[in-house]
Amino acid sequence: MRILHILLLLSLTWACTNQPSKPRLPYFKGPAMEPEWIIPGDDINGFNRVQDYSLQDQNNHSFSGNEDTLHIRIAHFFKLPCQGPCPVLSRTMLDLQEHYGNDPEVQLLSFAYP
């Protein structure tokens, strides 16, 4: 009976480790921006993608969004000066930075314009 319990435990452990992990953040599909979680190897055609862009950072260095990567980019656009929603959005970006700041697959971007 004890061997049966050990075999059952081993088979359950093996079954759990062979499942692909679900990503933490969704991709968005279609005009309705329907969230969908995908795993590596899934077809990503039809998902919304940011068009190519090229901007300059605060030090006049070029920043391009033309890379063909699957990074998750969270962008925060704000107009200067900003009093309305900016403090709330800034706190939200700070929360995201604390949560995803060390994740190489997540990029947080803030864009200010006059």
Secondary structure, 3 states (H helix, E strand, C coil): CHHHHHHHHHHHHHHHHCCCCCCCCCEEECCCCEEECCCCCCCCCCECCCCCCEEECCCCCEEECCCCCCCEEEEEEEECCCCCCHHHHHHHHHHHHHHHCCCCCEEEEEEEEC
